[in-house]
Amino acid sequence: MKVRTGKVTKEYRTVWLEGSTVRMIDQPKLPHVFSIASCRNHGQTADAIRTMIVRGAPAIGATGAYGIAQAALEFRGSSMKAFRKHMKAAEKLLSSARPTAYDLFHGIKTVMDGALSAGSVAEAKRRAVEAAGYYAEWSAENCRKIGEYGGKLIRSGYGILTHCNAGALATVDYGTALAPIRHAHHAGKKIHVFVDETRPRGQGARLTAWELAMEGIPHSLIADNAAGYFMQRGEIDMVIVGADRIAANGDVANKIGTYEKAVVAKENGIPFYAAAPSSTFDFSCRTGKSIPIEERPEEEVLYMFGKPDGIMLGKPRVRIAPRETHARNPAFDVTPAKYVKGIITEKGIFRPSQIKKLRTG
């Protein structure tokens, strides 16, 4: 992705491995401060996933893959039996960091399979690093292809609604929902993006708007409750969101509030698309009812992120509710397949009833 700091523009990926250190864009500090976080062991990498220094299903998947590679590099000894025990413990820790995003488990398994198939510890370490690098490249390329396929759906003059952040920051590069938007913009199509603020963590306001600003893509930030208004006025022609897990029947789990947007889009005759790589599909979940939904701390609802007095807060500390009030904070909801016009993948665009084709490749 393009990042502009002052007069300098530089290309960055969201997460990468340098030696045995996982580096990532520190997302809670955006949009006011751009900085790189460094995780020097797999425990720190798991914490970065849990605390959402890195977030977005494909980015979490790559980070999990790098975390397993870190764990392999951390092992001291030559016993494969002890190495396997060490790796299984690392797998358990990293897998527990976020429960909903399926890419996390996909990325971890890819590296575990590579490492544990080796005949020696030295070979296992080499295979783990190679597998993590391969997984990240594969994930980025999938998102690029999503952009190519999805961009064909967008016509010049379109108004496009997106929810949460499914841009490059949510992936290794390119994005999922934002990949078709980027592709259309670079093709010279005149488009305008309506960006839901996405309470309570404000990923739309803080991250999606920042990415679009970096790319020079026309956009307007809107309150979550305003999407229906713009749909009624005919200013929105399509909705594209990302996904954290997609069930075998095409039900889509995504950031809380996505379900509402899909229902209102259906009422207004507006096509609703989800964009996701094949690593996001969980065919062991027959329907969305089987997808675990993470419930995050109530502080995210009771407090607001912000930049008071020019200081960006890494945690939400400006309270907006009475001290006596408690909150519920589900991080995701499930949009039933009947509201989904199509799912944009690296292998093409599929109706929910067609995604079984992805199971066989």
N, C-alpha and C positions, 0 to 999 in steps of 0.2 A: 504494500500500500504506500501511497505517497504521504509523507509527513513533512509539513512546512514549519520550520522554526525560524522566525525572523526572515531573512532573505534566502535561507538555505532550504532546498527541498531534497529529501533523501528517501529512498525506498527501504521499507522495513517489512519483515515478517512479524507476525504476532508473537511467535515463540520459536526458539531455536536452541541447539545444544552447542556450547563452546567447551571443548575438553570434557570435563565431568560436571560442568555448571549449566543448569537450564536458565536461560535468559528469556524474559518476556516483557512486553509493554505493560506497565503498571496501570491497569484500567481504572481503578477507583480514583486515581488522581486526575484523570481526564474530565473535562476538556481544558482545564486551567493550567495543568502542569504535565508536560510530556517527560517521562523518565522510564528507565529500564530497571526492572526488578531482577535480582539474581538469586537463584536457589542452588545452594551448594551441596545439597544431599536430597535424597528422595523424600525424606520427611518434610523438608521445607517445600518441596514441590507439591506434595499432598496438601499442605496447609495453603499454598497459593491457589490451588483448585477450590478448596473448601471456603476460603475467604473471598473468592471471586476476584483475586488479582488478575487471573485469567478466567474467562468464561465464554460460553458459546460451545455447542456440542462438538463440532469438529476441532476447535482449538483445545478443548478439554481432552479429546481423544489423543491428539498429538502430544500434549503435555503429559498425559498418563504414559504414553509410549516412551517419552524421554525419561520420565521418572523411573520406569523399570530398567532402562539402560543405565541410569545413574546407580540404581541398586546393585546391578551386576558389577559395575566398576568399583563400588565401595567394598566388595567382598575381599577379605584377606584370607588366603588359604588355598589349598589345592584339592580338597575333597569335594567331589561332585555331590555327594550326599548332603554335606553341610551347605553347599551352594544352593541346592534345590530348596532346602528348608529356609534359608535366608530369602530366596526369591519368592517363595510362597507367602512369607510374612509381609514382604514389600507389596506383593499383589493385593493382599487383604487390606493393607493400609490405604493404598492408592484407590482401590475400588470403592472404599467406603466414603471417599471425599465428597462425591455428589451422586445421588441415587437415580436420577431421572435420565440424564443424557446417556444414550446407549453407546455413542462413539467412545466414551471413556473405556468401557469394557472391551470394545473392539480393538482399540489401540493397545491396551494392556495385553490382551491375548496374542496379538500379532508378535509382540516382542518376547513374551514368555515362551511361545512356541519355538521361536528361533533360538533362544538361549538354552532352553532345556533339552533341545535335540542334539546339543553338542556333546562331544566325548571328553572334553577337558574344560577346566575353568577358564583357561586362557582363550580357548576357542569360543566358549559361551559368551565371554565379555565382548569379543569381536563381533559375534553374530548379533548380540543385543543392540550394540551401537548401530550396526548396519541396518537392522530391522527397524529401529526407531527412525533413522534417516529416511529409509524407504517409505515408511508409513506417512511421514510428514510430506514428502514429495508427492506421493500418491494422492493424499488428501487435498493438497493445493491444486493439483492438476484436475481433480474431480470438480472442484469449485470453478475452475476456469471453464470447463465444459458446460457446467450448469449455466454460466453466463451466456455462452453461445446459444444454447437451446432456448433459454428463457428470453433472451433478447429479441428473438423472432416474434414473440407474443406482443411486444410493445410497439405501438404505433406512434409516430410523431404527433404531438399534441396531447398525449395521454397525461392524466393525473393519476398518480400511483400512491396508494396508501401502504405503509409498512408499519409493523409493530415490533417493539423491542429493538435489539441490534442483531442483525444477521449479516453484517458486513465483514470486511477483512478481519476486524478485531475479534469476531466470533469464530474465525477459522484460522488456518495457517496463512492463507492469503486469498484474495479476491472476494470471499464472502459467499453466501448462499442466496438469500433474498436480494442483496444488493448487487450480486454479480450480474444478473440480467439488466439491472438499472445502469450499472457502469458500462456494460456492453452497448446498450442503446445510446447512452450519452456519447460514448466515443465514436459511435457510428454517425453522429450528427443529428440524431432525432431530438426534437424539442420536447422535453418532458418536465414535469414538476412533481416532486415527491412530497407527500404529506407524511410527516414524521410524528407518530404518537409519542408522547413524552414517556409513557410506560412506567407508571408508578408501580411499586414504591421505590425502586432503585434508579429510575430515570435513565435506563439504558438508551432510550430513544433521544432524549434531550441531551444527554452527556456524550454519547458515543456515536449514534447514527448521524446526528446533526453535524458532529465534528468530522466524521469521515466524508460526508457529502460536501462540507465546506472545503476540506482539503482537496477534493476532486473538482471543485467549481460546479457542482451539479445543483441546479435550482431546487430549493426546498422551502417548506414552511413547517415549523414546529407547531403542533396543535395539542391541546389538552386531550387526554384519553376519551373524555366524554363528548368531544366535538366531532368524532369521525362520522357518526350518523348524520349530522347536520350537513357536512360537505357531500356525503353520498346523496342525500335528498336533493341538493342543489345541482347535482349533475357534474360536480367538479372532480369526482373520483371515477376512473374508468376501470380500474382493477386493483386487487389487493394481492400483495406478495409478502409472505412471512417465511421465516425459517422453521426449523423443527428440532426438537431435542430427542424425540423417539417417535417412530411411526409403526403402528401395529400391523399385523398381517392383513387386516381388512381395510386398511387405509385411514384409520383414525389417527389424528395427528396431535401429539403432545407438544405444546409450545408455551412460551411465556404467558403468565396469567393475563387474561383479557383478550386473548386471541379468539376464543370461542365466541365471545360477544361480537367481535368484528365480523366473524364468518356468518353469524346469524343475520346481522343487519345488512351485510353485503347481499346475502341471498334474498332478503326482503326487497332490496332495491335493484335486483337483477344485475348485480356486479360480480364478475368472476373472481373467485377466491383461489389462489394458488399457494401451495407450500413448496419451498425449494430446499432440497436436502440430498446429500450424497448417499450411496447405497449403504454406507457404514451406519447410517441412522435408522435403518429398518431393522426391527426386531421381530422376526417371524415366529419366535416362541411366544409372543403376546398375540393371542387370537384377536382381541379387540382392545380398545383403549382402556377398558375397565381394568385390565391387568397391568397397566403401566403404573409404577410407583410414583407418587407425587410428593416431591420434597416440600416440607413446610419449614420455612426459615424463621429466624428470630423475630419476635414482635417489634423489636426496636426499629426495624426497617420501615414499619408503618407508622409508628408513634413519633419518629424523628424524621427530619428532612436533611438530605445532602445539601451542601451549599458552599459558598466561598465568602463567609463573613470577614470583613476587615482585610480582604485580600489574601486570606489564608485558606487554602483548600483543605477540607477535612477528609481524612481517610475513612472515617466512620461517620454515620449520620448522628449528629449530636444536637441539632436544633429541634427541640420538642414542639410538636404541633397539636398535641392532644392533652387533656387533663391528666394529672398525675395518677388519678384513680382509674383511668381507662386502660384496659388491656386490648390486645389485637390478635387477629388470626392472619397468617401470612403464607398462604399456599403460593409457591413460586411458579407453578404451571397449571394449565387446564388442558382438557382434551377436546378437540374439535371433531365431532363425528364425520365420517367419510361423506355423508350425504351433502355436506356443505362445501366440499372440496371439489373444485372444477378439475384440477389436475395437480400432479406432483412433478416438479421439475428436478430431474436427476442428471447425473453425468452420462447416462445411457439414453436419454430422451425424456419426453414428457408423457406421463402415464395417468390415466384415470385411476381412482382408487381400486376399482375392480380389476385392473390390469397389473398391479404391482407384483403379483405372484411370478411374473416373468423375471423380475430381478433376483428371485431366489435361486434360479438356475443359471443366472449370468446371461 
